[in-house]
């Protein structure tokens, strides 16, 4: 018999008389409030309490903290003939709109106690069912310790605030800014659209996606890396199950020997008592300090060689002079970090940067998918994961952490107030491909105004892995005329540099005026748009070892105008 485990029980403000527990980084203290029944039953109470405390100890041993912390729970029980095995919860710390932790998760992650002497969380256990308290679970009994671990994790932040109508924690109009749990920032549709945007608004047009079974996926970078580069399917059946949908991994995806502890329902017999790499990745994405040696970390090396990121620094203007970066994903959904940097460029002695950049992400059909103006601190963990330089707290730079289905996309960087200036656009792959077919970048491009000096069009990219990678690199000016782009640079030239230790760089190759005989067959094979033989566009076909590279597109004789740099994976 399968029974469900529902979180999101309202947490009441109760005084806790905490019993001491075994020393650990996370110490769980339980206040058992039953009167001569349940956890205080004269016959079975002691064994039940011991089983709960042992389950908590497993979590304490699995999830480290930087400093010891004690979290308290009020524990009650029922004896109801229904399918609910147990439930647990912890209040949100939200006092305003935004993504907020639970009281329990905030206390564990940063030591802040949001509610003083009151219990940090609540557990409600249903002893109507047949429970096995020890490690040898009978086929006709439910696994007490597995269920206890599951419920405690809900209180620890494995919970969503999204309702069937798209409301969050506060009562209000769907589409208006609201308060959400931390997990909600990473919940997306099957096509990678975020249900809640960076302005904390639920996309009312996506309500119909919530119960697509599964209609909800988690795309945090560590979880995606642990899941082979793919978003994690979350429980979202039709009809929607309030209090369960969106707060569990998907039962129909993670089955049998692949079943996860945080699935929505469990059967009798031995349950799951180990957090998978996927679940540890989810916890790390919502702020837990999971050790870097866990399987949730994106691989730092791979036998595959691939493009791992691109960065473009140039003038960001408006209209045809907008800084636009295009890229294509193939082989499966891919976790991405996208940034538009302006103010922080001052710390690199780059003058004339735009003061308040905003980024917008578009599909190949030019449908705007996401946008950001002023980055959210929740993205900082992803910065460190992919090796991106940090951004000062409260800076006006912009960033998005998202997951995208295979296809072509464009990122545009502009100034909020329409000003022109130097900007840096960055796109990072948050996980190595799992096979030669992907998921991976297959091409990247950047279009902007090409100036002189610091205003040449500069694109950086990183080749990761082992072995070599063959790339087609093009610098297009005259070839843009076929697209009615005004002011294209008349005679572009390309220079490719390899970054060396100590901050120096070495010229690898350069080109002024492409050779159609050597380039055209590869360009045709890769699906690059055609350029006229004998045109003054430029192109390189190069085989490179792993490392960091920079491509500069400039005008011959200091010519200026709109230009494009393209980098194609030619293997």
C-alpha positions in Angstrom: 0.0 0.0 0.0 1.4 3.4 -1.0 0.8 6.3 1.3 1.6 9.9 1.0 3.8 12.2 3.1 2.5 15.8 3.1 4.6 18.8 4.3 3.5 22.4 4.7 1.8 21.8 8.1 1.2 25.2 9.7 3.7 25.8 12.4 2.4 27.2 15.7 4.4 29.2 18.2 4.9 26.8 21.1 7.3 26.8 24.0 9.9 24.0 23.7 11.5 22.2 26.6 14.3 20.6 24.6 15.8 17.4 25.7 19.5 17.0 25.1 20.6 15.0 22.0 23.9 13.5 20.9 26.6 16.0 20.1 26.6 16.8 16.3 27.0 19.7 14.0 23.2 19.9 13.6 21.6 18.9 17.0 17.9 18.1 16.8 15.9 18.6 19.9 12.4 17.3 20.1 9.6 18.4 22.5 7.1 15.4 22.7 3.7 16.9 23.6 1.6 13.7 23.5 -0.2 12.8 26.7 0.3 9.1 27.4 0.0 8.2 23.7 2.0 8.4 20.5 5.6 9.3 21.3 4.7 9.2 25.0 2.9 5.9 24.9 3.8 3.9 28.1 4.7 0.8 26.0 6.0 2.1 22.6 6.8 5.7 23.3 10.5 5.3 24.2 11.3 3.2 21.1 9.4 5.7 18.9 11.4 8.6 20.3 14.7 6.8 19.9 13.8 6.0 16.2 13.1 9.7 15.5 16.3 10.8 17.1 18.3 8.2 15.2 16.8 9.4 11.9 17.7 12.9 12.8 21.3 11.8 13.5 21.6 10.3 10.0 20.8 13.8 8.6 23.2 15.4 11.0 25.9 13.1 9.9 25.1 13.8 6.2 24.7 17.5 6.1 27.6 19.5 7.6 27.4 23.0 9.0 30.2 25.6 9.5 29.3 25.9 13.2 27.3 23.7 15.6 23.6 24.6 15.7 20.5 23.3 17.5 17.1 23.2 15.9 14.0 22.5 17.9 10.8 20.7 16.9 7.4 20.3 18.6 6.3 16.7 18.0 2.6 15.5 18.2 0.8 12.5 16.9 -2.6 11.4 15.6 -4.3 8.0 14.9 -6.2 8.8 11.7 -7.4 6.3 9.2 -6.1 8.1 6.1 -3.2 7.9 3.6 -1.0 10.5 5.3 1.9 8.9 7.1 3.4 12.1 8.7 3.8 15.7 8.0 6.3 18.4 9.1 7.0 22.0 8.4 8.7 25.2 9.5 7.5 28.8 9.0 9.0 30.9 6.3 11.2 33.8 7.5 9.6 36.0 4.8 8.6 39.5 6.0 8.5 40.9 2.5 8.5 39.7 -1.1 11.4 37.6 -2.2 12.9 34.1 -1.9 13.2 33.2 1.8 14.4 30.2 3.9 12.4 28.4 6.5 13.1 29.1 10.1 14.9 25.8 10.4 17.0 26.2 7.2 18.0 29.8 8.1 19.2 28.7 11.5 21.2 25.8 10.1 22.8 27.7 7.2 23.7 31.0 8.9 22.9 30.6 12.6 20.2 33.2 12.7 17.4 32.3 15.1 14.2 33.8 13.7 11.8 32.9 16.5 13.6 32.8 19.9 12.2 30.3 22.4 9.5 29.0 20.1 10.0 25.7 18.2 11.7 26.0 14.9 9.5 23.4 13.3 6.7 20.9 13.9 6.2 17.2 13.3 2.8 15.5 13.2 3.0 11.6 13.1 0.1 9.3 12.2 0.4 6.1 14.3 -2.7 4.5 12.7 -0.3 2.8 10.3 2.0 -0.1 11.0 5.5 1.2 11.6 8.8 -0.6 11.9 11.1 1.4 14.1 14.4 -0.5 13.6 16.6 -1.2 10.6 15.1 -4.5 9.6 11.8 -3.3 8.1 9.1 -5.9 7.6 7.4 -6.1 4.2 4.0 -5.1 5.6 5.3 -2.1 7.7 6.3 1.4 6.8 9.9 2.5 7.4 9.8 4.9 10.3 13.3 6.3 10.0 13.1 6.9 6.2 9.8 8.8 6.7 11.3 10.8 9.6 14.2 11.9 7.5 11.9 12.8 4.6 9.7 15.0 6.9 12.6 16.7 8.6 14.0 17.7 5.2 10.7 19.5 4.4 11.2 21.6 7.5 14.9 22.1 6.4 13.7 23.9 3.2 12.8 21.1 0.8 9.4 22.8 0.2 7.7 25.0 -2.4 5.2 27.9 -1.8 3.6 27.6 -5.2 -0.1 26.9 -5.1 -2.3 25.5 -7.9 -3.3 29.1 -8.8 0.2 30.5 -8.7 -0.1 32.3 -5.4 2.8 32.4 -3.1 3.1 32.8 0.7 1.2 36.0 0.8 -2.4 36.4 -0.3 -2.6 38.6 -3.4 -3.1 38.8 -7.1 -1.3 36.2 -9.2 1.4 38.0 -11.2 2.2 40.5 -8.5 5.5 40.2 -6.5 5.1 37.7 -3.7 7.1 35.8 -1.1 8.4 32.3 -1.9 10.6 29.6 -0.5 14.2 29.3 -1.7 13.4 26.2 -3.8 10.9 28.2 -5.9 13.6 30.3 -7.6 14.8 27.1 -9.4 11.4 25.7 -10.4 10.8 25.7 -14.2 8.6 24.2 -16.9 9.7 21.4 -19.1 11.0 24.0 -21.6 13.0 25.8 -19.0 10.7 28.8 -18.3 10.8 30.0 -14.7 7.5 29.9 -12.8 8.7 32.8 -10.6 10.9 35.5 -12.1 13.7 37.5 -10.6 11.2 40.2 -9.6 9.4 37.5 -7.5 6.3 37.4 -9.8 4.6 34.1 -10.8 4.0 34.0 -14.6 0.2 33.6 -14.7 0.5 32.2 -18.2 2.2 29.1 -16.8 -0.5 28.0 -14.3 -1.6 25.4 -16.8 1.9 23.9 -16.8 1.8 23.1 -13.1 0.1 19.7 -13.3 1.6 18.4 -16.6 2.7 15.3 -14.7 5.5 16.2 -14.4 5.1 19.9 -15.2 7.7 21.2 -12.7 11.4 20.7 -12.8 14.3 21.9 -10.6 17.2 23.5 -12.4 19.6 24.5 -9.7 23.2 24.1 -11.1 24.4 21.5 -8.5 21.3 19.3 -8.9 21.4 19.6 -12.7 25.1 18.5 -12.6 24.2 15.5 -10.4 21.4 14.6 -12.8 23.6 14.3 -15.8 23.1 17.9 -16.9 19.3 17.6 -16.9 16.8 19.4 -14.6 15.3 17.3 -11.9 11.6 16.2 -12.3 9.4 17.3 -9.4 6.1 15.8 -8.3 3.3 17.6 -10.1 0.4 15.3 -11.0 -2.9 16.1 -12.4 -4.9 17.1 -10.5 -2.6 19.2 -8.4 -2.1 18.0 -4.8 -1.9 21.1 -2.6 0.9 20.7 0.0 2.6 18.0 -2.0 2.9 19.0 -5.6 6.1 21.0 -6.2 7.7 20.0 -2.9 8.9 16.5 -3.8 10.9 14.7 -6.5 8.7 12.9 -9.0 7.6 9.4 -8.1 7.0 8.4 -11.7 10.5 9.4 -12.8 12.6 8.1 -9.9 11.3 4.5 -9.6 12.4 1.2 -8.1 16.1 1.1 -7.3 16.3 4.8 -8.5 13.6 5.9 -6.0 14.6 9.0 -4.0 14.1 9.8 -0.3 12.2 13.0 -1.3 9.6 11.2 -3.5 6.0 12.1 -2.6 4.9 8.6 -1.6 6.3 5.5 -0.2 5.3 1.8 0.1 5.6 -0.7 2.9 8.9 -2.4 3.3 12.4 -0.9 3.6 12.5 2.8 2.4 15.2 5.1 1.2 17.5 6.3 4.0 20.3 7.8 1.9 20.3 11.3 0.2 21.2 10.9 -3.4 23.6 13.1 -5.3 20.6 14.8 -6.8 19.0 15.6 -3.4 22.3 16.8 -2.0 22.6 19.0 -5.1 19.2 20.5 -4.4 20.2 21.2 -0.8 23.4 22.9 -1.9 21.5 25.0 -4.4 19.3 26.4 -1.6 22.3 27.3 0.6 23.5 24.2 2.5 27.3 23.8 2.8 27.5 20.4 1.3 31.2 19.3 1.1 32.8 20.0 -2.3 33.7 16.3 -2.6 30.1 15.3 -3.0 28.8 14.0 -6.3 26.6 17.2 -6.6 29.6 19.2 -7.8 29.9 19.8 -11.5 32.9 17.9 -12.8 36.1 19.9 -13.1 37.6 17.6 -15.6 36.2 15.3 -18.2 37.5 13.1 -21.0 35.3 15.1 -23.3 36.5 18.5 -24.6 33.9 21.2 -24.8 33.1 24.9 -24.8 32.4 25.8 -21.2 31.7 29.6 -21.3 31.9 32.7 -23.4 32.3 36.3 -22.3 31.9 39.4 -24.6 33.2 42.8 -23.7 32.4 45.7 -25.9 30.2 48.8 -26.1 26.5 48.2 -25.2 24.2 50.7 -26.9 20.7 50.5 -28.3 19.0 49.5 -31.6 21.5 47.8 -34.0 24.2 48.7 -31.5 22.7 46.5 -28.7 25.2 44.0 -27.2 23.7 40.7 -28.3 25.2 37.3 -27.5 23.7 34.2 -29.2 24.3 30.6 -28.4 22.9 27.1 -29.2 22.4 24.2 -26.9 22.1 20.6 -28.1 21.9 17.1 -26.6 19.5 17.9 -23.8 18.6 20.6 -21.3 21.5 22.6 -20.0 22.0 24.6 -16.8 23.3 28.2 -17.5 24.6 31.2 -15.7 24.1 34.4 -17.7 25.5 37.8 -16.5 25.6 41.4 -17.7 28.3 43.3 -15.9 28.8 47.0 -15.9 29.7 48.7 -12.5 32.0 46.0 -11.4 34.2 46.5 -14.4 35.6 49.6 -12.6 37.5 47.2 -10.3 39.4 45.9 -13.4 40.4 49.5 -14.4 37.9 49.5 -17.3 36.5 53.0 -17.7 33.3 54.1 -19.3 31.2 51.1 -18.2 27.5 51.3 -18.3 26.1 52.1 -14.8 23.0 49.9 -14.7 23.0 46.9 -17.1 20.0 44.7 -17.6 19.9 41.4 -19.5 17.1 39.8 -21.4 17.0 36.2 -22.7 15.2 35.4 -25.9 14.2 32.2 -27.8 15.0 31.7 -31.4 11.5 33.0 -32.1 12.5 36.2 -30.3 10.1 35.5 -27.4 11.5 37.0 -24.2 11.9 34.1 -21.7 13.6 35.8 -18.7 15.2 39.1 -17.7 17.1 40.6 -14.8 18.0 44.1 -13.6 20.2 44.0 -10.5 21.4 40.5 -9.6 20.1 38.5 -6.6 22.5 37.3 -4.0 21.1 33.7 -4.3 23.1 33.4 -7.5 26.5 33.9 -5.8 26.8 30.1 -5.1 26.7 29.5 -8.8 29.3 32.2 -9.4 31.8 30.3 -7.3 30.8 26.9 -8.8 31.6 27.9 -12.4 34.6 30.1 -11.5 33.1 33.5 -12.3 34.5 36.5 -10.5 32.3 37.7 -7.6 30.0 40.7 -7.8 29.8 43.2 -4.9 26.7 42.9 -2.8 24.0 45.4 -4.0 25.8 46.2 -7.3 23.7 47.1 -10.3 25.1 44.2 -12.3 22.7 41.6 -13.6 22.6 37.8 -13.5 20.3 34.9 -14.3 20.6 31.2 -13.3 18.4 29.1 -15.5 18.0 25.8 -17.4 17.4 25.7 -21.1 16.1 23.1 -23.4 17.9 22.4 -26.7 17.6 25.3 -29.1 19.0 28.6 -30.1 18.9 31.6 -27.7 20.0 35.3 -27.6 21.0 37.4 -24.6 20.8 41.2 -24.9 22.6 43.6 -22.6 21.4 47.2 -22.4 21.5 50.0 -19.9 18.3 50.6 -17.9 18.4 54.2 -18.8 19.3 53.8 -22.4 22.9 55.0 -22.0 25.9 53.6 -24.0 29.0 52.3 -22.4 31.3 49.3 -22.0 29.6 46.1 -20.8 30.6 42.5 -20.2 28.2 39.7 -21.2 28.9 36.2 -19.9 27.3 32.8 -20.4 28.5 29.9 -18.4 27.8 26.2 -18.8 27.2 25.0 -15.2 27.9 21.3 -15.9 30.2 19.2 -18.1 28.5 17.2 -20.9 27.8 13.6 -20.1 28.6 12.3 -23.6 30.0 13.5 -26.9 26.5 14.4 -28.0 25.9 16.7 -25.0 24.2 18.5 -23.4 26.6 21.2 -24.6 27.2 24.5 -26.4 27.4 24.0 -30.2 28.0 27.6 -31.1 28.2 31.0 -29.6 28.2 34.4 -31.2 28.3 38.1 -30.2 27.1 41.1 -32.1 27.9 44.7 -31.2 29.4 48.0 -32.3 33.1 47.6 -33.1 35.2 50.5 -32.1 38.9 51.1 -31.6 41.1 50.7 -28.6 39.1 49.5 -25.6 36.0 49.4 -27.8 37.0 46.6 -30.2 34.6 43.6 -30.0 36.3 41.2 -27.6 35.0 37.6 -27.0 36.5 35.2 -24.5 35.8 31.5 -24.3 37.1 28.5 -22.3 37.8 25.0 -23.7 37.4 22.5 -20.9 38.2 18.8 -20.6 41.0 16.9 -22.2 42.3 16.5 -25.7 41.8 19.1 -28.5 38.8 20.9 -29.9 38.4 22.2 -33.5 36.6 25.5 -33.8 35.3 27.6 -36.7 35.7 31.3 -35.7 34.2 34.0 -38.0 34.3 37.8 -37.9 31.4 39.1 -40.0 30.9 42.6 -41.3 29.9 42.8 -45.0 28.0 39.5 -44.5 25.5 41.4 -42.3 24.2 43.4 -45.2 22.0 40.5 -46.2 20.1 41.0 -42.9 19.6 44.7 -43.4 21.7 45.6 -40.5 22.8 49.2 -40.9 26.3 50.4 -40.4 28.2 47.0 -40.6 31.9 47.2 -40.3 33.4 47.2 -43.8 36.6 45.3 -43.4 36.8 43.3 -40.1 39.9 41.3 -39.0 40.2 38.6 -36.4 43.0 38.0 -33.8 42.9 34.9 -31.6 44.9 34.9 -28.3 45.6 32.2 -25.7 45.7 33.3 -22.1 48.9 32.4 -20.3 49.9 32.3 -16.6 50.8 35.7 -15.1 48.1 37.5 -17.1 50.0 37.5 -20.4 48.6 36.3 -23.8 50.0 34.7 -26.9 48.7 35.4 -30.5 47.6 32.0 -31.8 46.4 33.0 -35.3 44.8 35.9 -37.1 42.9 36.5 -40.4 41.9 39.4 -42.6 39.7 38.3 -45.5 38.5 34.7 -45.3 39.5 31.8 -47.6 36.3 30.4 -49.0 37.9 27.2 -50.3 39.0 26.1 -46.8 36.2 27.6 -44.7 33.0 27.2 -46.7 32.7 23.4 -46.5 32.9 23.4 -42.7 30.6 26.4 -42.4 28.0 24.7 -44.6 28.3 21.5 -42.5 27.7 23.4 -39.3 24.8 25.4 -40.6 26.4 28.8 -40.5 24.8 31.4 -42.6 26.5 31.8 -46.0 28.8 34.7 -46.8 29.9 35.7 -50.3 33.1 34.2 -51.6 35.7 36.9 -51.8 34.0 39.2 -49.3 36.1 41.1 -46.7 34.7 39.0 -43.8 37.2 37.0 -41.8 37.4 33.4 -40.6 39.7 30.9 -38.9 39.5 27.1 -38.7 41.7 26.1 -35.7 42.3 23.1 -33.4 43.0 24.2 -29.8 44.0 22.5 -26.6 42.0 23.2 -23.3 42.5 26.7 -21.9 41.2 30.3 -22.0 41.2 32.2 -25.3 40.3 35.6 -26.5 39.1 36.7 -30.0 39.3 40.3 -31.0 37.3 41.7 -33.9 38.6 45.1 -35.1 38.5 47.1 -38.3 41.3 47.3 -40.7 42.8 50.9 -40.6 40.7 51.6 -37.5 37.4 51.0 -39.2 34.3 50.9 -37.1 30.8 49.6 -37.4 28.5 46.7 -36.3 30.2 43.3 -36.4 29.7 39.7 -35.3 32.1 37.2 -33.8 31.0 33.5 -34.1 32.5 30.4 -32.6 31.3 27.0 -33.8 32.2 23.6 -32.4 33.5 22.0 -35.5 34.1 18.4 -34.2 
